[in-house]
């Protein structure tokens, strides 16, 4: 089935670009359409690409407090379909038994930079171009991105701590 990929007549995206707002990947002139769940999963895995992401974290980010009974199955199915869709890009998702899912983005070097790195680069460009108003706004965005990343890490730590056996906690 290739209904999710169409050739762009005049591609304006080189190599790889993930448009998180439109649930689309642009890759070498192809457009790969993702479902909202696939896009959410890809986004989370890319944000956490330095480490495996537990399925509980994916469920929490995607469903929040309204987690359906079949959430884990739904996530696994979405990951299976996402793997097929991103295969041509060089990205791959692997399952770490009892740990979670991890994305291998080495084939797309631009993805090996965090969002904060991109913002920081733009901030430095604004400062070098003597654009203090733009630099001030980029600094605020940078702080927001760092705070969001820290909240995501905290959530992951809490989930992992709740999964640990009760005798595994350190004594004070």
ABEGO torsion letter per residue (X at the ends): XAAABBBBABBABBEBBBBAAAGBBBBGGBBBBBBAAAAAAAAAAAAAAABBBBAAAAAAAAAEAABBAAAAAAAAAAAAAAAAAAAAAGBBBBBBBGAEBBBBAAABAAAABBAAAAAAAAAAAAAAAGBAAAAAAAAAAAAAAAAAAAAAAAAAAAAAAAABBAAABBBX
